[in-house]
Amino acid sequence: MTGQNATSQDTQTQESQAVQSDRPERELYLDAAASDAVPASVIDAMTPFLTEGYGNPSSVHASGKTAARALDAARASFATDLGAHAGDVIFTSGGTEADNLAVKGIALAQIRRERETRAAAASASTPTRASTPIPASASQHSPAHRILISAVEHPAVAQSAQWLHDFFDFEVVRIPVDAQAHIDLDALSREARRGATLACIMMANNEVGTIEPVSRAVRICHDAAVPVHVDAVQAAGTIPVDFRGLDADTLAVSGHKFGAPKGLGALLTRSRVAIEPIVSGGGQERGLRSGTPNVAGAIALAVALHEACAGIEERDAHLAASRDALIKAICEAVPGATLTGDPVNRLPGHASFTFPNVNGEALLVDLDARGIEVSSGSACAIGRHEAPGTLLAMGLSETEAKSALRFSFREPLHHTDIRRIAQALRASMTALHAM
């Protein structure tokens, strides 16, 4: 090789390395609490029921029966992984629909019972003189027309409760939380003893990752004869969920949090609680959720959940180790960064912070430009530039709440990724403070 050729090759190598160094590093996706990828195994499992076994499971012909058997198998598998019975599972379009069905459906069922009771009493009575009936809207509400919700519930629950207030005059009672977002069980007990149609408590908070004392809350409410709806959207597939062991009355799940496609979810229900359907039609899903069942979607849900639950304890230990290493690195890289939520009893792949003298949305955008994808709060509220309600309920000021960022992941982070995140945060903070 001549010296000229060697020099030419060296130059080309240096130029190639320079080009490669100018390329941005791979994106780090740290927003799994909002949504996650669908594994190839889930796609492979559901695809045949989109292209071959596409029969309607309500049909009586062979294709319909094949689809029905697949739907039943998916329901049974899904139930088993959540500590439920197959008959407990109502497939829905996601967590939001499941929450709506539970909150509105249980309240509307109570209204129906009361109306039927009044009608029966009226027909059984034999008045001695004519009387003018009192319109239902003007009649005195039962003291139990109350919905108890924690102050940090997801909008799917909170807005469903508000809908009941707006259209049926239900009282919505918000149970306070402490500085780490734990529900105040004493306050819950006091309100439950006053009577309520339903109490709603999330299992794990989507914004700060705190795992709530749901088992104790359920016992408190049941001691007062108040049924309980649990929003387990952030918990299912991330931490163990045992529906029957928990003894909740209903429980909502969303598939895209654990590897199923978006638009898939379920409501687990116990037969002891009456629910009025909010979608009318052919009476599928035990008459509670009409519409042709999404067989491929149900299979995707079952397979994704089963894979998420396999070895969950070991995976959670690795996730928690990554989470704690990330928390340590961020607090060292950014003086004044403050962890939000319970520092110990929190979701294993979830770390959330407030940052000094910076706007969370601006910090999110700057980090995104550096290849770090995070969230500044609930994905359902992004774009409205509102302070996260959970942080306000925890006692933070609006300015503090608006500085929040959430880092969430479903696979352990490599130490080089943790170092990169911390360095990017430090650089972003420096750049924003210099503006």
Secondary structure, 3 states (H helix, E strand, C coil): CCHHHHHHHHHHHHHHHHHHHHCCCCCEECECCCCCCCCHHHHHHHCHHHHCCCCCCCCCCHHHHHHHHHHHHHHHHHHHHCCCCHHHEEEECCHHHHHHHHHHHHHHHHHHHHHHHHHHHHHHCCCCCCCCCCCHHHCCCCCCCEEEEECCCCHHHHHHHHHHHHHHCCEEEEECECCCCCECHHHHHHHHHCCCCEEEEECECCCCCEECCHHHHHHHHHHCCCCEEEECCCCCCCCCCCHHHHCCCEEEEEHHHCCCCCCCEEEEECCCCCCCCCCCCCCCCCCCCCCCCCHHHHHHHHHHHHHHHCCHHHHHHHHHHHHHHHHHHHHHHCCCCEECCCCCCECCCEEEEECCCCCHHHHHHHHHHCCEECECCCCCCCCCCCCCHHHHHCCCCHHHHCCEEEEECCCCCCHHHHHHHHHHHHHHHHHHHCC
